[in-house]
Amino acid sequence: MPRYRRSRIEVVRDILKEARKGANKTRIMYRSSLNFACFTRYFEELIEKGLIVEVEPNPNGVKIYKTSEKGLRLLEVLEKAEELI
């Protein structure tokens, strides 16, 4: 079975979806099925654009990131577009 290469939009959607309820970077990276270099590039851009925000660290001091309101609106649009295609 041939491997499918995700588009930029699909990768962004996957990251926003995994961060929706809040998670650390490692969890988001693994659940988005990205390697460290690709994840870092996308993740930094999403933070810069205000689509993902850092929330208070968990009790162990681990930084937690969550999809922002702006990110949730984008995620909703991307999921609706996916339904139409």
Secondary structure as GFF3:
##gff-version 3
##sequence-region A 1 85
A	DSSP	alpha_helix	8	18	.	.	.	ID=ss1
A	DSSP	alpha_helix	25	31	.	.	.	ID=ss2
A	DSSP	alpha_helix	36	48	.	.	.	ID=ss3
A	DSSP	beta_strand	52	55	.	.	.	ID=ss4
A	DSSP	beta_strand	64	67	.	.	.	ID=ss5
A	DSSP	alpha_helix	69	84	.	.	.	ID=ss6
###
